[in-house]
Amino acid sequence: MSTLKRMVVTGREGQVVLSLLERGAKDGRFEVIALGRPELDLSAPETIEAALQKARPDLIVSAAAYTAVDQAEGDEEAATVVNGVAAGKIAEAAAALGVPVIHISTDYVFDGSKAAPYVESDPVAPIGAYGRSKLAGENAVTAATPNHAILRTAWVYSPFGKNFLKTMLKLAETRDSLNVVDDQVGNPTSALDIADAVLVIAANLLDSDDPALRGTFHLTGTGEGSWADFAIEIFARSADMGGPTAEVGRIPSSAYPTPAKRPANSRLDCSLLEARHGIRLPDWKQSTSIIVERLARA
């Protein structure tokens, strides 16, 4: 790509959107444009096509979503409009414009019962409203255009917005000890790392019409752990910086009931993405350290 390409990203406030704006500015290959309400409102899918046509994208990143997992249990219709119907409309607009679409999805499309990390071809079986709404989005994107890359990620954290890492640091400011779930395992994933990967995938899609670069891929940090492991790592790195820290008690999910059931196994196998796009995200502990340090210096 010799000229600057227009990457239009849905949403204005999400972790991936803000990370793409930051990383895109440094990358130099793309002009990253965040497009959200009122011009583009995912809860009003009829706004999508005109807003995207006006933005004249070379590529669209469908990043915005209804992410309130517990709230979705009592509001599945609204979650499905945003995560399902709107995702399909974005992909339809991409098809009409003749441009690729990158759609961000989730580990919640799986039920979490598998003993090993999930591969892309494993059967999907969401156990909650959020997962069902995101699966509807995957299916709608796939039906709308073959020129897509669906990226399933998990346990996203960053310097932006609300996320587990920032919540742990905030709680540790006023508490000496915290109980954290230890029987759910996954791959903590930095939104900044996701953004770096999206930039590479976007360039690949624009450079080549190879079908092997399209389809569904898993994109998470390298390495795995439980939520308790993640919290312990956060506090260890925070302690290194003289920041807030707390003792972590390991508890089962049954001791911390939530409206939405979470997958016990959220681990995703990312080897297909590495084989097709040449992408392997950093170890999650390395990325955690970078973000804890950044927040400490802020």
C-alpha positions in Angstrom: 0.0 0.0 0.0 1.6 3.2 -1.2 -1.1 5.7 -0.2 -2.8 6.2 3.2 -5.9 4.0 3.4 -9.1 5.0 5.2 -9.9 2.6 8.0 -13.4 3.3 9.4 -13.9 1.8 12.9 -17.4 1.6 14.5 -17.7 3.2 17.9 -15.9 6.0 19.7 -15.2 4.9 23.2 -14.4 1.1 23.1 -11.0 -0.3 24.1 -10.2 -1.6 20.6 -11.4 1.7 18.9 -9.2 3.8 21.2 -6.3 1.5 20.7 -6.7 1.6 16.9 -6.7 5.4 17.0 -3.5 5.4 19.0 -1.7 2.6 17.1 -2.9 3.7 13.7 -1.5 7.1 14.2 1.9 5.6 14.8 1.6 2.9 12.1 1.5 5.3 9.2 -0.4 3.1 6.7 -3.9 4.1 7.7 -6.1 7.1 8.4 -8.2 5.6 11.3 -11.6 7.2 11.6 -13.9 6.4 14.5 -17.6 6.5 13.6 -20.2 6.4 16.2 -23.4 8.0 17.5 -25.3 9.9 16.4 -24.1 9.4 12.8 -23.8 5.6 13.2 -25.9 4.1 15.9 -25.8 0.3 16.2 -29.0 0.3 18.2 -30.6 1.9 15.1 -29.3 -0.3 12.3 -31.0 1.8 9.6 -28.4 4.5 10.2 -25.4 2.3 9.3 -25.4 2.1 5.5 -25.6 5.9 4.9 -23.0 6.7 7.6 -20.5 4.2 6.1 -21.1 5.3 2.5 -20.4 8.9 3.6 -17.2 7.9 5.4 -15.8 6.4 2.1 -13.7 3.6 3.8 -11.1 1.5 2.1 -11.8 -1.0 4.9 -14.2 -1.3 7.8 -13.5 -2.5 11.4 -16.6 -3.6 13.2 -15.4 -3.1 16.7 -18.3 -1.5 18.7 -20.6 -3.9 20.5 -23.0 -4.4 23.4 -20.5 -5.8 25.9 -22.5 -5.7 29.2 -22.5 -9.5 29.6 -24.7 -9.7 32.7 -27.1 -7.0 31.6 -27.6 -8.9 28.3 -29.3 -11.7 30.2 -32.3 -9.4 30.9 -32.0 -7.4 27.6 -31.2 -10.0 25.0 -33.2 -8.3 22.3 -31.2 -5.1 22.6 -27.9 -7.0 22.7 -29.0 -8.9 19.5 -29.9 -5.8 17.6 -26.4 -4.3 18.3 -24.3 -7.5 18.1 -26.3 -9.4 15.6 -28.4 -7.2 13.3 -26.1 -4.2 13.2 -23.0 -6.4 12.6 -24.8 -7.8 9.6 -25.7 -4.3 8.3 -22.1 -3.2 8.6 -20.9 -6.2 6.6 -23.7 -5.6 4.0 -22.5 -2.0 3.7 -18.9 -3.2 3.2 -20.1 -5.6 0.5 -22.0 -2.8 -1.3 -18.9 -0.5 -1.1 -16.6 -3.4 -2.3 -14.3 -3.2 0.8 -13.2 -5.8 3.4 -14.6 -5.9 6.9 -12.9 -7.0 10.0 -15.3 -8.0 12.7 -14.4 -8.4 16.4 -16.0 -11.4 18.1 -15.6 -13.3 21.3 -14.7 -16.6 23.2 -18.3 -16.5 24.5 -19.5 -18.3 21.3 -18.2 -21.5 22.9 -19.7 -23.2 26.0 -16.3 -23.6 27.7 -16.6 -27.4 28.3 -13.7 -28.4 26.1 -10.5 -29.5 27.9 -8.1 -27.9 25.4 -8.0 -24.5 23.7 -10.7 -23.9 21.1 -9.9 -24.0 17.4 -12.0 -22.1 14.8 -13.7 -25.2 13.6 -14.9 -26.3 17.0 -18.7 -26.4 17.4 -20.2 -23.1 18.7 -22.6 -23.4 21.7 -23.0 -20.1 23.6 -24.3 -20.5 27.1 -25.7 -16.9 27.6 -27.4 -14.0 25.9 -24.2 -12.1 25.1 -22.6 -15.2 23.4 -25.8 -15.8 21.4 -25.9 -12.2 20.2 -22.2 -12.3 19.2 -22.7 -15.6 17.3 -25.7 -14.0 15.5 -23.2 -11.3 14.4 -20.7 -13.8 13.2 -23.3 -15.6 11.1 -24.7 -12.3 9.7 -21.2 -11.1 8.7 -20.4 -14.5 7.0 -23.7 -14.4 5.1 -23.3 -10.7 4.0 -19.8 -10.9 2.4 -17.0 -13.4 1.8 -14.5 -10.5 2.1 -14.3 -10.6 5.9 -12.0 -11.6 8.8 -13.8 -12.4 12.0 -11.5 -12.2 15.0 -12.5 -13.9 18.2 -10.7 -12.5 21.2 -11.1 -12.7 25.0 -10.4 -11.1 28.3 -9.6 -7.7 26.8 -7.9 -5.1 28.9 -6.1 -1.8 28.1 -5.4 1.7 29.5 -8.8 2.7 28.3 -12.4 2.4 29.6 -13.5 -0.3 32.0 -11.8 -3.6 32.2 -10.5 -6.2 34.7 -7.0 -4.8 35.0 -8.1 -1.3 35.9 -10.8 -2.6 38.2 -8.3 -4.6 40.2 -5.9 -1.6 40.6 -8.9 0.6 41.6 -10.1 -2.0 44.3 -6.5 -2.4 45.6 -6.5 1.4 46.5 -8.9 0.7 49.3 -8.6 -3.0 50.1 -5.7 -5.2 51.3 -7.2 -8.5 50.0 -9.5 -9.5 47.1 -11.2 -12.8 46.3 -10.9 -13.7 42.6 -12.4 -16.5 40.6 -9.8 -19.3 39.9 -11.8 -21.9 38.0 -12.2 -20.0 34.7 -9.2 -20.0 32.5 -8.4 -17.9 29.4 -5.9 -15.8 27.5 -5.8 -12.2 28.8 -5.5 -9.9 25.7 -4.3 -6.3 25.4 -6.4 -4.2 23.2 -3.2 -2.4 22.1 -2.0 -5.8 20.8 -5.3 -6.4 19.2 -5.0 -3.1 17.4 -1.5 -3.9 16.2 -2.8 -7.2 14.8 -5.8 -5.5 13.1 -3.5 -3.1 11.3 -1.5 -6.1 9.9 -4.6 -8.0 8.9 -6.1 -4.9 7.3 -3.0 -4.4 5.2 -3.1 -8.1 4.2 -6.7 -8.0 3.1 -6.1 -4.8 1.0 -3.0 -6.2 -0.5 -4.3 -9.6 -1.5 -7.6 -11.3 -2.5 -6.4 -14.6 -1.2 -9.3 -16.5 0.4 -6.9 -18.0 3.0 -6.6 -14.5 4.5 -10.4 -14.4 5.1 -12.7 -16.3 7.4 -12.7 -16.7 11.1 -9.6 -16.5 13.3 -8.7 -16.6 17.0 -6.7 -13.6 18.3 -5.6 -13.6 22.0 -2.5 -13.0 24.0 0.0 -15.8 24.2 -0.1 -17.9 27.4 -3.0 -18.6 29.7 -4.2 -18.3 33.3 -7.2 -17.9 35.6 -8.7 -14.6 36.6 -6.9 -15.1 39.9 -3.6 -15.6 38.1 -4.3 -12.5 36.1 -5.0 -10.5 39.3 -1.8 -11.8 41.0 0.3 -10.7 37.9 -1.4 -7.3 37.9 -0.5 -6.7 41.5 3.0 -8.0 41.2 3.7 -5.5 38.4 1.9 -2.7 40.2 4.1 -3.4 43.3 7.2 -3.1 41.1 6.0 0.4 40.2 5.1 1.3 43.8 1.4 1.2 42.9 -1.6 -0.3 44.7 -1.5 -4.0 45.5 -3.6 -6.6 47.3 -3.4 -10.2 48.4 -5.5 -12.5 46.1 -7.7 -15.3 47.5 -8.6 -18.0 44.9 -12.3 -18.8 44.9 -14.6 -20.9 42.7 -17.2 -19.3 40.4 -19.9 -20.7 42.7 -18.7 -18.2 45.4 -19.2 -15.3 43.0 -22.5 -15.8 41.3 -23.3 -13.5 38.3 -26.5 -13.2 36.2 -24.6 -14.6 33.1 -22.7 -17.9 33.3 -19.1 -17.6 32.0 -17.3 -20.3 30.0 -15.0 -22.3 32.3 -12.5 -22.6 29.5 -12.1 -19.5 27.3 -8.7 -20.5 25.9 -8.4 -19.9 22.1 -5.9 -21.6 19.9 -4.4 -18.9 17.6 -2.2 -21.0 15.4 -4.4 -20.5 12.3 -3.9 -16.7 12.5 -0.2 -17.2 12.8 -0.1 -19.5 9.8 -2.2 -17.3 7.5 -1.4 -13.8 8.6 1.9 -14.2 10.4 0.6 -12.8 13.6 1.4 -14.0 17.2 0.5 -11.7 20.0 3.0 -11.1 22.9 2.8 -13.1 26.1 0.0 -11.7 28.2 2.3 -11.1 31.2 4.6 -8.9 29.1 1.6 -6.9 27.8 0.1 -6.6 31.3 3.4 -5.2 32.6 3.4 -2.6 29.8 -0.1 -1.4 30.7 0.3 -1.4 34.4 3.5 0.7 34.0 1.7 3.1 31.6 -1.2 3.6 34.1 1.3 4.1 37.0 3.0 6.8 35.0 -0.2 8.5 33.9 
